[in-house]
Amino acid sequence: MDFKLELVLIPVSDVDRAKAFYTEKAGFNLDVDHRRGEDFRVIQLTPPGSACSITFGISVTDAAPGSVRGIHLVVADIEAARAELVARGLEVGEIRHFKSGTWLPGADPEHSDYNSFADFSDPDGNTWLLQERKG
């Protein structure tokens, strides 16, 4: 039996601001922007190449805005991914990697899978982590 993760709820305080951030700065594709009156709105977006989407809106979740931490976006080339996001105006932390129990600056020189990282936050403080996987 397959259990496919398809949707993650992201709590935000301002739906239009979050929509602009995720489409314009993070480069996510807008899949749905549906309203049913003033009390319900759902926005669904998908990162390029992802099988999993995110959703936020009005009456979508009761989680506190900014409470989601460490969602991973896996990329084949962390330097190129970071550069693309920075060019879109997104503030992305410096790339770092882990070696012998210590964080070191820059991408892993060997580009081993799951060992190079860079992070960013949305306007509410929900955090995201770029992680490199070549394979």
A tleap script that builds the chain and sets N, CA, C and O, in Angstrom:
source leaprc.protein.ff14SB
mol = sequence {
  NMET ASP PHE LYS LEU GLU LEU VAL LEU ILE
  PRO VAL SER ASP VAL ASP ARG ALA LYS ALA
  PHE TYR THR GLU LYS ALA GLY PHE ASN LEU
  ASP VAL ASP HIE ARG ARG GLY GLU ASP PHE
  ARG VAL ILE GLN LEU THR PRO PRO GLY SER
  ALA CYS SER ILE THR PHE GLY ILE SER VAL
  THR ASP ALA ALA PRO GLY SER VAL ARG GLY
  ILE HIE LEU VAL VAL ALA ASP ILE GLU ALA
  ALA ARG ALA GLU LEU VAL ALA ARG GLY LEU
  GLU VAL GLY GLU ILE ARG HIE PHE LYS SER
  GLY THR TRP LEU PRO GLY ALA ASP PRO GLU
  HIE SER ASP TYR ASN SER PHE ALA ASP PHE
  SER ASP PRO ASP GLY ASN THR TRP LEU LEU
  GLN GLU ARG LYS CGLY
}
set mol.1.N position { 0.846 -1.180 0.000 }
set mol.1.CA position { 0.000 0.000 0.000 }
set mol.1.C position { 0.889 1.240 0.000 }
set mol.1.O position { 1.751 1.388 0.866 }
set mol.2.N position { 0.681 2.127 -0.967 }
set mol.2.CA position { 1.399 3.399 -1.002 }
set mol.2.C position { 0.686 4.412 -0.121 }
set mol.2.O position { -0.544 4.443 -0.073 }
set mol.3.N position { 1.453 5.239 0.576 }
set mol.3.CA position { 0.926 6.367 1.349 }
set mol.3.C position { 1.634 7.607 0.823 }
set mol.3.O position { 2.759 7.903 1.227 }
set mol.4.N position { 0.988 8.319 -0.063 }
set mol.4.CA position { 1.617 9.456 -0.727 }
set mol.4.C position { 1.238 10.753 -0.043 }
set mol.4.O position { 0.058 11.075 0.097 }
set mol.5.N position { 2.241 11.487 0.377 }
set mol.5.CA position { 2.020 12.801 0.951 }
set mol.5.C position { 1.720 13.761 -0.190 }
set mol.5.O position { 2.535 13.925 -1.098 }
set mol.6.N position { 0.556 14.393 -0.147 }
set mol.6.CA position { 0.164 15.259 -1.246 }
set mol.6.C position { -0.089 16.699 -0.848 }
set mol.6.O position { -0.081 17.577 -1.711 }
set mol.7.N position { -0.315 16.976 0.447 }
set mol.7.CA position { -0.691 18.321 0.836 }
set mol.7.C position { -0.223 18.618 2.256 }
set mol.7.O position { -0.415 17.814 3.168 }
set mol.8.N position { 0.392 19.781 2.429 }
set mol.8.CA position { 0.837 20.240 3.742 }
set mol.8.C position { 0.175 21.588 4.001 }
set mol.8.O position { 0.223 22.479 3.153 }
set mol.9.N position { -0.445 21.739 5.176 }
set mol.9.CA position { -1.098 22.992 5.543 }
set mol.9.C position { -0.082 23.944 6.156 }
set mol.9.O position { 0.701 23.568 7.029 }
set mol.10.N position { -0.111 25.182 5.682 }
set mol.10.CA position { 0.809 26.209 6.162 }
set mol.10.C position { -0.030 27.321 6.791 }
set mol.10.O position { -0.808 27.966 6.089 }
set mol.11.N position { 0.110 27.559 8.090 }
set mol.11.CA position { -0.683 28.614 8.726 }
set mol.11.C position { -0.088 29.999 8.466 }
set mol.11.O position { 1.085 30.246 8.744 }
set mol.12.N position { -0.910 30.888 7.933 }
set mol.12.CA position { -0.470 32.243 7.616 }
set mol.12.C position { -1.472 33.246 8.168 }
set mol.12.O position { -2.634 32.911 8.399 }
set mol.13.N position { -1.023 34.469 8.375 }
set mol.13.CA position { -1.894 35.515 8.907 }
set mol.13.C position { -2.521 36.376 7.813 }
set mol.13.O position { -3.573 36.977 8.028 }
set mol.14.N position { -1.891 36.441 6.655 }
set mol.14.CA position { -2.372 37.277 5.554 }
set mol.14.C position { -2.294 36.451 4.274 }
set mol.14.O position { -1.213 36.228 3.729 }
set mol.15.N position { -3.452 36.002 3.805 }
set mol.15.CA position { -3.513 35.085 2.672 }
set mol.15.C position { -2.933 35.703 1.400 }
set mol.15.O position { -2.163 35.049 0.697 }
set mol.16.N position { -3.286 36.938 1.098 }
set mol.16.CA position { -2.784 37.569 -0.124 }
set mol.16.C position { -1.277 37.792 -0.067 }
set mol.16.O position { -0.587 37.604 -1.069 }
set mol.17.N position { -0.762 38.187 1.085 }
set mol.17.CA position { 0.689 38.368 1.242 }
set mol.17.C position { 1.405 37.023 1.057 }
set mol.17.O position { 2.437 36.956 0.388 }
set mol.18.N position { 0.862 35.965 1.644 }
set mol.18.CA position { 1.468 34.636 1.513 }
set mol.18.C position { 1.411 34.158 0.063 }
set mol.18.O position { 2.377 33.583 -0.440 }
set mol.19.N position { 0.290 34.393 -0.607 }
set mol.19.CA position { 0.163 33.995 -2.016 }
set mol.19.C position { 1.231 34.697 -2.849 }
set mol.19.O position { 1.892 34.055 -3.666 }
set mol.20.N position { 1.408 35.985 -2.658 }
set mol.20.CA position { 2.426 36.735 -3.402 }
set mol.20.C position { 3.825 36.207 -3.094 }
set mol.20.O position { 4.634 36.037 -4.006 }
set mol.21.N position { 4.115 35.947 -1.828 }
set mol.21.CA position { 5.426 35.435 -1.441 }
set mol.21.C position { 5.715 34.104 -2.134 }
set mol.21.O position { 6.756 33.939 -2.771 }
set mol.22.N position { 4.783 33.159 -2.004 }
set mol.22.CA position { 5.041 31.814 -2.527 }
set mol.22.C position { 5.047 31.759 -4.050 }
set mol.22.O position { 5.770 30.942 -4.621 }
set mol.23.N position { 4.272 32.595 -4.723 }
set mol.23.CA position { 4.289 32.574 -6.189 }
set mol.23.C position { 5.423 33.418 -6.750 }
set mol.23.O position { 6.126 32.975 -7.658 }
set mol.24.N position { 5.615 34.617 -6.230 }
set mol.24.CA position { 6.592 35.542 -6.802 }
set mol.24.C position { 8.018 35.297 -6.322 }
set mol.24.O position { 8.949 35.307 -7.128 }
set mol.25.N position { 8.202 35.080 -5.038 }
set mol.25.CA position { 9.562 34.919 -4.506 }
set mol.25.C position { 10.014 33.465 -4.467 }
set mol.25.O position { 11.143 33.159 -4.851 }
set mol.26.N position { 9.139 32.557 -4.002 }
set mol.26.CA position { 9.534 31.147 -3.921 }
set mol.26.C position { 9.326 30.418 -5.244 }
set mol.26.O position { 9.874 29.332 -5.435 }
set mol.27.N position { 8.546 30.992 -6.163 }
set mol.27.CA position { 8.367 30.399 -7.480 }
set mol.27.C position { 7.433 29.209 -7.538 }
set mol.27.O position { 7.494 28.423 -8.484 }
set mol.28.N position { 6.559 29.059 -6.533 }
set mol.28.CA position { 5.605 27.958 -6.535 }
set mol.28.C position { 4.523 28.222 -7.576 }
set mol.28.O position { 4.205 29.374 -7.873 }
set mol.29.N position { 3.963 27.152 -8.125 }
set mol.29.CA position { 2.878 27.250 -9.097 }
set mol.29.C position { 1.541 27.331 -8.382 }
set mol.29.O position { 1.270 26.539 -7.479 }
set mol.30.N position { 0.701 28.281 -8.778 }
set mol.30.CA position { -0.635 28.424 -8.208 }
set mol.30.C position { -1.555 27.388 -8.840 }
set mol.30.O position { -1.752 27.392 -10.055 }
set mol.31.N position { -2.118 26.505 -8.027 }
set mol.31.CA position { -3.028 25.465 -8.502 }
set mol.31.C position { -4.486 25.858 -8.272 }
set mol.31.O position { -5.339 25.653 -9.136 }
set mol.32.N position { -4.762 26.426 -7.092 }
set mol.32.CA position { -6.139 26.745 -6.708 }
set mol.32.C position { -6.160 28.030 -5.897 }
set mol.32.O position { -5.310 28.245 -5.032 }
set mol.33.N position { -7.134 28.880 -6.182 }
set mol.33.CA position { -7.467 30.025 -5.338 }
set mol.33.C position { -8.991 30.084 -5.345 }
set mol.33.O position { -9.605 30.665 -6.240 }
set mol.34.N position { -9.582 29.470 -4.329 }
set mol.34.CA position { -11.042 29.303 -4.278 }
set mol.34.C position { -11.617 29.981 -3.042 }
set mol.34.O position { -11.117 29.803 -1.931 }
set mol.35.N position { -12.657 30.747 -3.246 }
set mol.35.CA position { -13.376 31.404 -2.150 }
set mol.35.C position { -14.803 30.892 -2.110 }
set mol.35.O position { -15.410 30.581 -3.135 }
set mol.36.N position { -15.314 30.815 -0.897 }
set mol.36.CA position { -16.739 30.565 -0.688 }
set mol.36.C position { -17.171 31.544 0.393 }
set mol.36.O position { -17.163 31.232 1.584 }
set mol.37.N position { -17.542 32.715 -0.048 }
set mol.37.CA position { -17.914 33.761 0.892 }
set mol.37.C position { -16.686 34.392 1.527 }
set mol.37.O position { -15.556 34.171 1.092 }
set mol.38.N position { -16.932 35.183 2.568 }
set mol.38.CA position { -15.849 35.870 3.279 }
set mol.38.C position { -15.153 34.985 4.302 }
set mol.38.O position { -14.054 35.306 4.755 }
set mol.39.N position { -15.787 33.866 4.672 }
set mol.39.CA position { -15.275 33.035 5.757 }
set mol.39.C position { -14.496 31.811 5.303 }
set mol.39.O position { -14.037 31.031 6.137 }
set mol.40.N position { -14.338 31.630 3.999 }
set mol.40.CA position { -13.583 30.467 3.533 }
set mol.40.C position { -12.832 30.809 2.253 }
set mol.40.O position { -13.404 31.317 1.288 }
set mol.41.N position { -11.552 30.520 2.273 }
set mol.41.CA position { -10.703 30.653 1.086 }
set mol.41.C position { -9.585 29.636 1.190 }
set mol.41.O position { -8.995 29.455 2.255 }
set mol.42.N position { -9.303 28.988 0.106 }
set mol.42.CA position { -8.208 28.021 0.075 }
set mol.42.C position { -7.321 28.322 -1.130 }
set mol.42.O position { -7.794 28.509 -2.251 }
set mol.43.N position { -6.036 28.360 -0.861 }
set mol.43.CA position { -5.025 28.530 -1.900 }
set mol.43.C position { -4.122 27.313 -1.845 }
set mol.43.O position { -3.621 26.939 -0.785 }
set mol.44.N position { -3.921 26.702 -3.004 }
set mol.44.CA position { -3.024 25.553 -3.098 }
set mol.44.C position { -1.946 25.880 -4.110 }
set mol.44.O position { -2.227 26.351 -5.212 }
set mol.45.N position { -0.696 25.622 -3.717 }
set mol.45.CA position { 0.453 25.879 -4.578 }
set mol.45.C position { 1.366 24.668 -4.563 }
set mol.45.O position { 1.391 23.907 -3.595 }
set mol.46.N position { 2.120 24.493 -5.649 }
set mol.46.CA position { 3.036 23.364 -5.740 }
set mol.46.C position { 4.417 23.860 -6.150 }
set mol.46.O position { 4.555 24.582 -7.138 }
set mol.47.N position { 5.443 23.470 -5.386 }
set mol.47.CA position { 6.805 23.804 -5.807 }
set mol.47.C position { 7.104 23.143 -7.153 }
set mol.47.O position { 6.621 22.039 -7.406 }
set mol.48.N position { 7.883 23.782 -8.019 }
set mol.48.CA position { 8.211 23.188 -9.309 }
set mol.48.C position { 8.800 21.787 -9.144 }
set mol.48.O position { 9.740 21.587 -8.374 }
set mol.49.N position { 8.241 20.822 -9.871 }
set mol.49.CA position { 8.738 19.453 -9.847 }
set mol.49.C position { 8.262 18.607 -8.682 }
set mol.49.O position { 8.621 17.433 -8.597 }
set mol.50.N position { 7.470 19.161 -7.786 }
set mol.50.CA position { 7.042 18.427 -6.593 }
set mol.50.C position { 5.726 17.693 -6.815 }
set mol.50.O position { 4.862 18.149 -7.564 }
set mol.51.N position { 5.591 16.551 -6.152 }
set mol.51.CA position { 4.319 15.823 -6.137 }
set mol.51.C position { 3.473 16.254 -4.946 }
set mol.51.O position { 2.301 15.887 -4.854 }
set mol.52.N position { 4.051 17.027 -4.038 }
set mol.52.CA position { 3.358 17.483 -2.841 }
set mol.52.C position { 3.127 18.988 -2.936 }
set mol.52.O position { 4.004 19.737 -3.366 }
set mol.53.N position { 1.943 19.416 -2.531 }
set mol.53.CA position { 1.566 20.826 -2.569 }
set mol.53.C position { 1.419 21.374 -1.160 }
set mol.53.O position { 1.431 20.630 -0.179 }
set mol.54.N position { 1.279 22.700 -1.082 }
set mol.54.CA position { 0.963 23.355 0.187 }
set mol.54.C position { -0.389 24.047 0.045 }
set mol.54.O position { -0.809 24.399 -1.057 }
set mol.55.N position { -1.051 24.232 1.163 }
set mol.55.CA position { -2.324 24.946 1.190 }
set mol.55.C position { -2.340 25.880 2.379 }
set mol.55.O position { -1.834 25.555 3.453 }
set mol.56.N position { -2.928 27.046 2.172 }
set mol.56.CA position { -3.220 27.981 3.254 }
set mol.56.C position { -4.478 28.725 2.863 }
set mol.56.O position { -4.946 28.627 1.729 }
set mol.57.N position { -5.017 29.461 3.801 }
set mol.57.CA position { -6.220 30.221 3.481 }
set mol.57.C position { -6.947 30.687 4.723 }
set mol.57.O position { -6.355 30.875 5.785 }
set mol.58.N position { -8.239 30.866 4.563 }
set mol.58.CA position { -9.125 31.272 5.654 }
set mol.58.C position { -9.971 30.065 6.017 }
set mol.58.O position { -10.595 29.456 5.148 }
set mol.59.N position { -9.995 29.716 7.302 }
set mol.59.CA position { -10.719 28.542 7.812 }
set mol.59.C position { -10.145 27.236 7.266 }
set mol.59.O position { -10.876 26.277 7.020 }
set mol.60.N position { -8.833 27.215 7.081 }
set mol.60.CA position { -8.154 26.028 6.576 }
set mol.60.C position { -7.469 25.266 7.704 }
set mol.60.O position { -7.466 24.035 7.714 }
set mol.61.N position { -6.891 25.997 8.652 }
set mol.61.CA position { -6.218 25.380 9.795 }
set mol.61.C position { -6.326 26.314 10.999 }
set mol.61.O position { -6.436 27.531 10.848 }
set mol.62.N position { -6.294 25.733 12.180 }
set mol.62.CA position { -6.302 26.563 13.388 }
set mol.62.C position { -4.904 26.678 14.000 }
set mol.62.O position { -4.750 27.197 15.106 }
set mol.63.N position { -3.893 26.195 13.285 }
set mol.63.CA position { -2.510 26.317 13.761 }
set mol.63.C position { -2.092 27.788 13.735 }
set mol.63.O position { -2.588 28.567 12.920 }
set mol.64.N position { -1.197 28.153 14.614 }
set mol.64.CA position { -0.726 29.534 14.700 }
set mol.64.C position { 0.134 29.891 13.489 }
set mol.64.O position { 1.008 29.115 13.103 }
set mol.65.N position { -0.106 31.061 12.884 }
set mol.65.CA position { 0.732 31.491 11.778 }
set mol.65.C position { 2.213 31.474 12.180 }
set mol.65.O position { 2.584 31.937 13.259 }
set mol.66.N position { 3.032 30.937 11.300 }
set mol.66.CA position { 4.469 30.877 11.565 }
set mol.66.C position { 4.910 29.681 12.382 }
set mol.66.O position { 6.080 29.599 12.756 }
set mol.67.N position { 4.017 28.754 12.669 }
set mol.67.CA position { 4.364 27.638 13.559 }
set mol.67.C position { 4.950 26.415 12.850 }
set mol.67.O position { 5.393 25.479 13.515 }
set mol.68.N position { 4.962 26.405 11.530 }
set mol.68.CA position { 5.527 25.264 10.803 }
set mol.68.C position { 7.030 25.466 10.671 }
set mol.68.O position { 7.489 26.544 10.291 }
set mol.69.N position { 7.781 24.440 10.982 }
set mol.69.CA position { 9.238 24.529 10.996 }
set mol.69.C position { 9.880 23.436 10.147 }
set mol.69.O position { 9.496 22.267 10.206 }
set mol.70.N position { 10.865 23.850 9.360 }
set mol.70.CA position { 11.769 22.902 8.720 }
set mol.70.C position { 11.214 22.049 7.604 }
set mol.70.O position { 11.628 20.898 7.459 }
set mol.71.N position { 10.288 22.568 6.803 }
set mol.71.CA position { 9.852 21.795 5.646 }
set mol.71.C position { 11.017 21.759 4.661 }
set mol.71.O position { 11.617 22.791 4.361 }
set mol.72.N position { 11.330 20.577 4.168 }
set mol.72.CA position { 12.474 20.411 3.273 }
set mol.72.C position { 12.044 20.487 1.809 }
set mol.72.O position { 11.064 19.865 1.398 }
set mol.73.N position { 12.794 21.258 1.041 }
set mol.73.CA position { 12.683 21.270 -0.414 }
set mol.73.C position { 13.978 20.655 -0.935 }
set mol.73.O position { 15.052 21.238 -0.787 }
set mol.74.N position { 13.877 19.494 -1.536 }
set mol.74.CA position { 15.059 18.790 -2.009 }
set mol.74.C position { 15.359 19.228 -3.435 }
set mol.74.O position { 14.484 19.205 -4.301 }
set mol.75.N position { 16.605 19.625 -3.669 }
set mol.75.CA position { 17.040 20.148 -4.966 }
set mol.75.C position { 18.280 19.398 -5.443 }
set mol.75.O position { 19.052 18.880 -4.636 }
set mol.76.N position { 18.463 19.344 -6.759 }
set mol.76.CA position { 19.616 18.644 -7.322 }
set mol.76.C position { 20.894 19.484 -7.264 }
set mol.76.O position { 21.996 18.938 -7.226 }
set mol.77.N position { 20.744 20.809 -7.259 }
set mol.77.CA position { 21.907 21.705 -7.249 }
set mol.77.C position { 21.589 22.857 -6.294 }
set mol.77.O position { 20.865 23.787 -6.649 }
set mol.78.N position { 22.129 22.786 -5.098 }
set mol.78.CA position { 21.772 23.771 -4.080 }
set mol.78.C position { 22.263 25.172 -4.414 }
set mol.78.O position { 21.588 26.154 -4.106 }
set mol.79.N position { 23.430 25.276 -5.040 }
set mol.79.CA position { 23.922 26.608 -5.418 }
set mol.79.C position { 22.984 27.258 -6.434 }
set mol.79.O position { 22.644 28.432 -6.294 }
set mol.80.N position { 22.564 26.512 -7.451 }
set mol.80.CA position { 21.662 27.049 -8.471 }
set mol.80.C position { 20.286 27.363 -7.875 }
set mol.80.O position { 19.681 28.382 -8.207 }
set mol.81.N position { 19.799 26.491 -7.001 }
set mol.81.CA position { 18.490 26.718 -6.378 }
set mol.81.C position { 18.519 27.976 -5.518 }
set mol.81.O position { 17.608 28.801 -5.584 }
set mol.82.N position { 19.557 28.119 -4.720 }
set mol.82.CA position { 19.663 29.321 -3.875 }
set mol.82.C position { 19.772 30.575 -4.733 }
set mol.82.O position { 19.120 31.579 -4.449 }
set mol.83.N position { 20.592 30.523 -5.778 }
set mol.83.CA position { 20.762 31.680 -6.655 }
set mol.83.C position { 19.442 32.070 -7.317 }
set mol.83.O position { 19.147 33.258 -7.443 }
set mol.84.N position { 18.658 31.107 -7.733 }
set mol.84.CA position { 17.359 31.385 -8.348 }
set mol.84.C position { 16.430 32.093 -7.363 }
set mol.84.O position { 15.774 33.072 -7.718 }
set mol.85.N position { 16.376 31.602 -6.140 }
set mol.85.CA position { 15.509 32.220 -5.134 }
set mol.85.C position { 15.984 33.629 -4.781 }
set mol.85.O position { 15.170 34.544 -4.657 }
set mol.86.N position { 17.279 33.808 -4.621 }
set mol.86.CA position { 17.833 35.127 -4.303 }
set mol.86.C position { 17.532 36.104 -5.437 }
set mol.86.O position { 17.214 37.266 -5.184 }
set mol.87.N position { 17.632 35.638 -6.694 }
set mol.87.CA position { 17.332 36.495 -7.842 }
set mol.87.C position { 15.867 36.922 -7.848 }
set mol.87.O position { 15.533 37.968 -8.406 }
set mol.88.N position { 14.990 36.129 -7.237 }
set mol.88.CA position { 13.569 36.467 -7.133 }
set mol.88.C position { 13.303 37.433 -5.975 }
set mol.88.O position { 12.171 37.878 -5.784 }
set mol.89.N position { 14.345 37.755 -5.205 }
set mol.89.CA position { 14.188 38.669 -4.077 }
set mol.89.C position { 13.959 37.986 -2.744 }
set mol.89.O position { 13.608 38.645 -1.765 }
set mol.90.N position { 14.149 36.673 -2.687 }
set mol.90.CA position { 13.954 35.923 -1.446 }
set mol.90.C position { 15.240 35.945 -0.625 }
set mol.90.O position { 16.326 35.717 -1.159 }
set mol.91.N position { 15.117 36.216 0.656 }
set mol.91.CA position { 16.282 36.165 1.547 }
set mol.91.C position { 16.518 34.712 1.948 }
set mol.91.O position { 15.705 34.114 2.653 }
set mol.92.N position { 17.627 34.156 1.497 }
set mol.92.CA position { 17.984 32.762 1.766 }
set mol.92.C position { 19.298 32.753 2.523 }
set mol.92.O position { 20.246 33.442 2.146 }
set mol.93.N position { 19.354 31.972 3.594 }
set mol.93.CA position { 20.584 31.856 4.367 }
set mol.93.C position { 21.712 31.273 3.529 }
set mol.93.O position { 21.484 30.686 2.472 }
set mol.94.N position { 22.912 31.445 4.015 }
set mol.94.CA position { 24.084 30.915 3.315 }
set mol.94.C position { 24.045 29.383 3.305 }
set mol.94.O position { 23.493 28.756 4.210 }
set mol.95.N position { 24.625 28.812 2.290 }
set mol.95.CA position { 24.711 27.352 2.184 }
set mol.95.C position { 25.713 26.851 3.211 }
set mol.95.O position { 26.748 27.472 3.451 }
set mol.96.N position { 25.381 25.715 3.811 }
set mol.96.CA position { 26.265 25.101 4.799 }
set mol.96.C position { 26.180 23.586 4.658 }
set mol.96.O position { 25.234 23.055 4.076 }
set mol.97.N position { 27.173 22.906 5.196 }
set mol.97.CA position { 27.150 21.440 5.201 }
set mol.97.C position { 27.699 20.932 6.529 }
set mol.97.O position { 28.293 21.684 7.302 }
set mol.98.N position { 27.491 19.665 6.772 }
set mol.98.CA position { 27.838 19.044 8.042 }
set mol.98.C position { 28.994 18.086 7.815 }
set mol.98.O position { 28.958 17.247 6.915 }
set mol.99.N position { 30.035 18.227 8.658 }
set mol.99.CA position { 31.172 17.309 8.558 }
set mol.99.C position { 31.752 17.084 9.942 }
set mol.99.O position { 32.066 18.032 10.661 }
set mol.100.N position { 31.888 15.826 10.303 }
set mol.100.CA position { 32.491 15.432 11.589 }
set mol.100.C position { 31.849 16.152 12.767 }
set mol.100.O position { 32.542 16.606 13.678 }
set mol.101.N position { 30.524 16.256 12.744 }
set mol.101.CA position { 29.809 16.857 13.862 }
set mol.101.C position { 29.815 18.369 13.893 }
set mol.101.O position { 29.406 18.962 14.891 }
set mol.102.N position { 30.273 19.020 12.813 }
set mol.102.CA position { 30.381 20.473 12.784 }
set mol.102.C position { 29.768 21.030 11.499 }
set mol.102.O position { 29.899 20.445 10.423 }
set mol.103.N position { 29.102 22.165 11.638 }
set mol.103.CA position { 28.606 22.871 10.461 }
set mol.103.C position { 29.751 23.657 9.830 }
set mol.103.O position { 30.486 24.357 10.526 }
set mol.104.N position { 29.897 23.541 8.531 }
set mol.104.CA position { 30.922 24.264 7.786 }
set mol.104.C position { 30.258 25.086 6.680 }
set mol.104.O position { 29.217 24.687 6.158 }
set mol.105.N position { 30.849 26.228 6.317 }
set mol.105.CA position { 30.251 27.058 5.265 }
set mol.105.C position { 30.377 26.408 3.893 }
set mol.105.O position { 31.306 25.645 3.627 }
set mol.106.N position { 29.420 26.728 3.030 }
set mol.106.CA position { 29.432 26.257 1.648 }
set mol.106.C position { 28.810 24.888 1.494 }
set mol.106.O position { 28.497 24.199 2.465 }
set mol.107.N position { 28.641 24.519 0.226 }
set mol.107.CA position { 28.104 23.194 -0.089 }
set mol.107.C position { 29.132 22.122 0.238 }
set mol.107.O position { 30.335 22.381 0.244 }
set mol.108.N position { 28.655 20.934 0.507 }
set mol.108.CA position { 29.529 19.787 0.717 }
set mol.108.C position { 30.414 19.641 -0.522 }
set mol.108.O position { 29.891 19.492 -1.626 }
set mol.109.N position { 31.745 19.680 -0.366 }
set mol.109.CA position { 32.639 19.590 -1.530 }
set mol.109.C position { 32.422 18.319 -2.358 }
set mol.109.O position { 32.674 18.305 -3.563 }
set mol.110.N position { 31.958 17.264 -1.707 }
set mol.110.CA position { 31.701 16.003 -2.412 }
set mol.110.C position { 30.265 15.933 -2.928 }
set mol.110.O position { 29.900 14.993 -3.633 }
set mol.111.N position { 29.467 16.912 -2.583 }
set mol.111.CA position { 28.044 16.956 -2.958 }
set mol.111.C position { 27.327 15.656 -2.618 }
set mol.111.O position { 26.500 15.170 -3.389 }
set mol.112.N position { 27.655 15.099 -1.450 }
set mol.112.CA position { 26.963 13.886 -1.018 }
set mol.112.C position { 25.505 14.226 -0.718 }
set mol.112.O position { 25.189 15.326 -0.265 }
set mol.113.N position { 24.632 13.266 -0.979 }
set mol.113.CA position { 23.200 13.477 -0.814 }
set mol.113.C position { 22.843 13.867 0.619 }
set mol.113.O position { 23.393 13.337 1.584 }
set mol.114.N position { 21.927 14.790 0.723 }
set mol.114.CA position { 21.335 15.231 1.991 }
set mol.114.C position { 22.335 15.877 2.948 }
set mol.114.O position { 22.164 15.787 4.164 }
set mol.115.N position { 23.369 16.524 2.425 }
set mol.115.CA position { 24.361 17.089 3.325 }
set mol.115.C position { 24.668 18.562 3.080 }
set mol.115.O position { 25.557 19.112 3.730 }
set mol.116.N position { 23.962 19.216 2.165 }
set mol.116.CA position { 24.128 20.651 1.953 }
set mol.116.C position { 22.777 21.317 2.159 }
set mol.116.O position { 21.754 20.824 1.684 }
set mol.117.N position { 22.778 22.450 2.877 }
set mol.117.CA position { 21.526 23.070 3.310 }
set mol.117.C position { 21.574 24.591 3.178 }
set mol.117.O position { 22.641 25.202 3.237 }
set mol.118.N position { 20.404 25.183 2.998 }
set mol.118.CA position { 20.228 26.641 3.091 }
set mol.118.C position { 18.768 26.856 3.487 }
set mol.118.O position { 17.894 26.098 3.065 }
set mol.119.N position { 18.501 27.877 4.291 }
set mol.119.CA position { 17.133 28.034 4.781 }
set mol.119.C position { 16.552 29.397 4.473 }
set mol.119.O position { 17.269 30.360 4.200 }
set mol.120.N position { 15.212 29.451 4.526 }
set mol.120.CA position { 14.484 30.702 4.371 }
set mol.120.C position { 13.177 30.602 5.130 }
set mol.120.O position { 12.761 29.519 5.541 }
set mol.121.N position { 12.536 31.746 5.310 }
set mol.121.CA position { 11.255 31.815 6.021 }
set mol.121.C position { 10.256 32.582 5.181 }
set mol.121.O position { 10.629 33.442 4.382 }
set mol.122.N position { 8.976 32.265 5.367 }
set mol.122.CA position { 7.936 33.066 4.726 }
set mol.122.C position { 7.659 34.283 5.610 }
set mol.122.O position { 8.234 34.380 6.694 }
set mol.123.N position { 6.804 35.209 5.188 }
set mol.123.CA position { 6.570 36.427 5.976 }
set mol.123.C position { 6.034 36.186 7.385 }
set mol.123.O position { 6.177 37.052 8.248 }
set mol.124.N position { 5.418 35.026 7.637 }
set mol.124.CA position { 4.912 34.711 8.977 }
set mol.124.C position { 5.931 33.995 9.851 }
set mol.124.O position { 5.720 33.852 11.055 }
set mol.125.N position { 7.041 33.539 9.257 }
set mol.125.CA position { 8.051 32.829 10.030 }
set mol.125.C position { 8.010 31.320 9.890 }
set mol.125.O position { 8.763 30.630 10.577 }
set mol.126.N position { 7.159 30.781 9.026 }
set mol.126.CA position { 7.228 29.350 8.720 }
set mol.126.C position { 8.570 29.116 8.032 }
set mol.126.O position { 8.942 29.875 7.137 }
set mol.127.N position { 9.299 28.080 8.436 }
set mol.127.CA position { 10.653 27.897 7.926 }
set mol.127.C position { 10.751 26.755 6.921 }
set mol.127.O position { 10.053 25.744 7.007 }
set mol.128.N position { 11.642 26.966 5.976 }
set mol.128.CA position { 11.901 26.028 4.890 }
set mol.128.C position { 13.398 25.755 4.826 }
set mol.128.O position { 14.214 26.607 5.176 }
set mol.129.N position { 13.742 24.566 4.377 }
set mol.129.CA position { 15.145 24.183 4.270 }
set mol.129.C position { 15.396 23.581 2.896 }
set mol.129.O position { 14.786 22.576 2.532 }
set mol.130.N position { 16.295 24.196 2.132 }
set mol.130.CA position { 16.758 23.591 0.895 }
set mol.130.C position { 17.753 22.508 1.285 }
set mol.130.O position { 18.585 22.713 2.169 }
set mol.131.N position { 17.669 21.368 0.633 }
set mol.131.CA position { 18.589 20.267 0.906 }
set mol.131.C position { 18.978 19.633 -0.424 }
set mol.131.O position { 18.114 19.331 -1.247 }
set mol.132.N position { 20.269 19.432 -0.631 }
set mol.132.CA position { 20.748 18.912 -1.905 }
set mol.132.C position { 20.746 17.389 -1.925 }
set mol.132.O position { 21.187 16.721 -0.989 }
set mol.133.N position { 20.226 16.872 -3.042 }
set mol.133.CA position { 20.283 15.428 -3.327 }
set mol.133.C position { 20.526 15.285 -4.816 }
set mol.133.O position { 19.657 15.615 -5.624 }
set mol.134.N position { 21.666 14.808 -5.175 }
set mol.134.CA position { 22.028 14.703 -6.596 }
set mol.134.C position { 21.253 13.602 -7.307 }
set mol.134.O position { 20.908 13.747 -8.480 }
set mol.135.N position { 20.978 12.509 -6.613 }
set mol.135.CA position { 20.402 11.326 -7.262 }
set mol.135.C position { 18.969 11.358 -7.580 }
set mol.135.O position { 18.436 10.392 -8.125 }
savepdb mol mol.pdb
quit
